[in-house]
Amino acid sequence: MNNSSLALHHKLTVAAPENSPLFTTRRRRQPKLKVPKTATITTDLLRTKRKSSLVVLVYNKGVDPFTEIQVQQVMERQSKGLNPRKQTYFQPKLLEQAYESCRKICADRSTTYYLGWGQRTDELVDYAASNAEASAALDSWEQRLEDIFDGRPHDIPDIALAHTFQQFPLDIKPFKDLIKGMRMDTWKTRYDNYEELELYCYYVAATGCLMAIPIAGISPQHVSSTETIYEASLSLGIANQLTNILRDVTDQWREFTKMQIQRARKLYDQGQHVADQLDSSSRWPVWASIMLYKKILDKIEENSYDNLTKRAKVGTAEKFLTLPLAYAKAMGW
């Protein structure tokens, strides 16, 4: 890895290497679910079989019915380096300034999410005076993304992303899908079933995993297929977002929360093997991210699912104690 990853990488807040990617996801305003009124319905919801190992399609306003096919195409293009683009020369001093601006954006605005461009995208919705204003801002932002992708940054932080696009085989679709997730926040606040929620989790969280894989790098000695590695990373992204949502739910969701915790743990189990398939320099922060996010689920249970008066939080000391365990996992000990 090189400093290009600083434009969009995920990193651990405590004691992780500064330019190491993590599959952590940002904490944002969480959607509301229509909670099933009976335990029977809730159990049926939990037992609903996934229609795909990637993304369940939802035919709804603003949701692309070809998402799954397109995600598969992204995986293929990124894994084969099939994303040629215009090369723009940036002066070293300007690049240094650009990456430092991204570090500052992340340091100032979040303690858990380190995707500079994502932070700025998020704020377009969070700080808009109305949904109409947010939609208009996202329209302009998406066109700006096209310009960055083509080597035409608009400001200093944009330069870091433009340079990153040139250094790694990143596809533009995950970035556009993240914007689509922001658009969903302007018109959709309730999710009737898990399939709808899962798709939302893909847009606002798992897209970051698609961005991170080319930067983290897949180990030359990997034993899993590239497609399996990408699928596992998507499972981790969805699990992380579910964890964030569960941390914010109210007490009326106790039974529902229990079952979603089961679902999140299953997704972690499906996805965590991806860490051992990455480049050796990327494994430690990924394992740390997985282990710490799973601990949040433990904290929710320890708090008796009380998210109104108790914050499901992993303390600093426990984070530090987890790091050597994550390192041992990364080293295969």
N, C-alpha and C positions, 0 to 999 in steps of 0.2 A: 504493500500500500504506500501511497505518497500523500502529500498534503491536499491533493484534490478532493479527497474524501471529506474534508472539513466542511464543504458546502452543504452536504446533505447526509452525513453519517449520523448514526445513533451511538451515543456513548453513555457509559455508566457515570453517574454523578460522583460517586465516591471511589477514588483511587484507581480509575481505569485509565489506560493510555489515552492521551488527548486525541489521537487520530484513529481510534479504534471504533469499528461499527458495531452497533447493537441493534437488536430487533425490538427495542422498546418503542412504544407508541405514545403519542402525546395525549394528555388529559384535556378533554374539551367538554363543552356542554353536551350532556348525554341525552340520547333520545328516550322518550317514554314508551313503554310497552303496554299494550292492553293485557293485563294479567288475567290468566284463566281463572274462572270463578270456582272451579272444583279441582280437587287433587287428581281426579281421573283425567280431566282434560290436560292438566299440566303434565301428567305422566305420558299421555299420548304425544304431547308436544316434544317431550324429551326423546321419546322413542322414534320420532319421525326419521326415516332413513334419508341420508343425503342423496340427492340425485346425481351428484358429481363429487369427485375428489377435489375439485377446485372451487368453483363458485356456483351456488344455486341461483338460477335465473329468476328474476321477479319481473313480471310484465306489469309495469306501473308507470306512472307519470315520470318522465325524465330518466328512466332506467333503460339502458341499452340491452335488448334481448340477445345480442350476440357477444355479451361480455365474456363468457367462458371461452368461446373460440378465439377471441382476440387476446385473452390472457395466454392461451397456449401459443399463439403466434409471437407474443412478446417473449415468452420463455425461449422459443426457438431462435429468434433473432438475437437476443442478448447472449445466449449460450454459444452461438456460432460467430458472434462479433459482426452481425449483419446490420449494423447501424451506421453506415458511412455518412459523414457530414462535412460541411465546409470547415476548414481549419483557419482560425483567426489568431494572429499573433498578439499576445498580451505582454507588455513589458513586465519583467520580474518584480519591480517595485510596486507596480499596480496590482499584480496578483497577490503579493504579500498583504497589501492594504485591503484587498477584497476579502481574502480569507479571514483576516483579523476582524473585519466588520461582521462576518458571519459568526465568528466566535462570540463577539459582543452581543449580537442579537440573541443568541441562545442563552448566554449567561444572564442577560437582563430580563428575559421574558419567561424562562422555564427552568425547572430543576430536574426535569425528567425527559424532556424531548429536545433532541438536538438535530433538527432538520431546519436549517436557516430559512430556506425558501418556503418550507411548510409553515413555519411560524408566521411569516408575512402573509401567506395565503389565508391562514386561520383568522388573522386579525381583520381581514376584509369583511368577514361575516360578523365576527364578534363586536366590532366597533361601528358597524353600519347603523344608521338611524332607522332604516326600514328594510324590509325584505327586497323591495324594488331597488333600493340603493345598493344593497349587497349583490343582487343579480347583475346590475349594470357594472359594478366593480369587477365581478368575476369574469364578465365578458371581456373587459379590457385586459384583465390579468392573463386570460388564456391566450389572447393575441400576443401579449408580451412574452409569454412562455415560448411561443413559436419563434419570435425574434431571438430570444436567448438561445434556443436550440439551433438556430441558423447562424450563431456567432455574432449577434447584434444586441449586446446587453444595453439596458437603459440606464443603469446606475452602477455604483461600485459593487454592492453585493451581487448584482446580476453577473458580474464578471466571473466570480468564483463558480457559479453554476455553469456558465458558458464554457469555462475552462474544464470543468469536471465532465461535461458532455463530450468534450474532445478527447479526454484521457481514458474514458471507459465506454464500453459498448452499451450505453444506456438507451432504452427506448423511451420515446416521449409519452406513450400511452399511460403508464402508471402515474405520471405527473398530471395528465389530463383527467385521469380517473379520480385522483385526489381532489381536483377542482370540482368534479362531478359530485363527490361526497359533500363538499361544502355547499353546493347548490341544493342538495337534499335537505340541508339544515334550514333552507329558506322557505321550504314548503311542506316538509314532512316531519312531524314530531312524534307520531305514534306508529308502532310497528305491530301488526296483527299476529304475526307468527315468527318462528325462528328463522325461516328462510329469508324473510324480508330483513330481519336484523343482521343475519350473516352477510348479506350483500352490502348492507351499510358498513359493517365492520371491514369488509374488503376495501371499499372505497376510501375510508378515512384512516385505515391502519395497515392492512396487508399490502397496500400499494407501496408503502415504505420498505417492505421486505423485498419486493421486486426491484426497487431502486438499489437496495443495499448489496444484493448478491454479487453483481459485477464488481463492486468496489471491494467487498470483503474477499472475493476470490474463492474459487473452488479448488481444493487440494488436488494436485496431479495424481495423488494416490487414492482418490475417492473411490469407494466401492459401490455406492448407490448411483443410479442413473441421474443425469442432470435434471430430468423431468421430476424425478422423485424428490430431489433436493429442493427444487422450486416449490413443489406441492407442500413439502414439509414447512418451508418458510412461510407460505400462505397460512397454514394451520397455526403457526406461532403468532402471526400478526392478528388473526381473528381471535385467538385465545387472549392475547394481550388486551385487545379492545373490550372483549367480554369482561375481563377482569376489571378494567377501568369502570365499566358500566355497573358491575356488581358492587363495586366499592361505593357507589353513589345512590344505590336504590334505597327506598324507604322501608319502614318496618312491615307494611302490609304485604311485602313481597317475600316474606320469610321462606315459605315452601317453594315458591318459584325460584328464589335465589339458591336454595340448596341444590336444586336440579340443574341450574345453569352452572354451578360450580363443578358438578360432575361432568358436564359437557366441556367446560373449559379445560379441566384436567385431562380429559380424553384427547383434546386437541393438542395440548402440550406433549402428551405421550406420543401422538402421531408425528409431531414436528421436531422434537428436540434432537433427534438423531442427525438433523442437518448440521448441527454444530461440528460434529466430527468429520464432516465432509468438506468443510471450508478450509481455506489456506490456514496453515498452522498459526500464523500471526493473528488471525481473526477469531480463533476458537475461544480464548479465555473470556473476552467481553461478551460473547454470545451466550456462553454457558452461564456467566454471571447474571445476565439479563433474564434468562429462563428461570434460574433458581430463585431470583429475587421476586419475579412476578408470581411464581407459584406460592411463595411465602405470603403474598398479599391475600391469596385465597385462604391460607391457613389463618391469617389474622381475622378475616371476616368470620370464620367459624369460631375462633377464640372469643370474639366479641358477641357471640350469640346472634349473629346477623344483624346487630344493631348498628346501622350506618347513620342514624340520626344524631346520636350523642357520642359515638366513638368513631374515630378515624381508623380505618384499616391501613396501618402504616408500619413499614419495616424500619426499625430504629437504626441510627447510625452505627452503633456497636455491632448489631446483628449483620448489617451490611458488610462491615469490615471482616467479621468472622466468616461470612459466606465467600469472600474473595479467594482465600486459599483453597477452599473446597472446590470452587469453580475452576481454579487453576489446575488442581489435581485431575478434575474431569477432562480438561483441555489436553493435559499431558497423557491421558490414558492410564493414570495410576490406579 
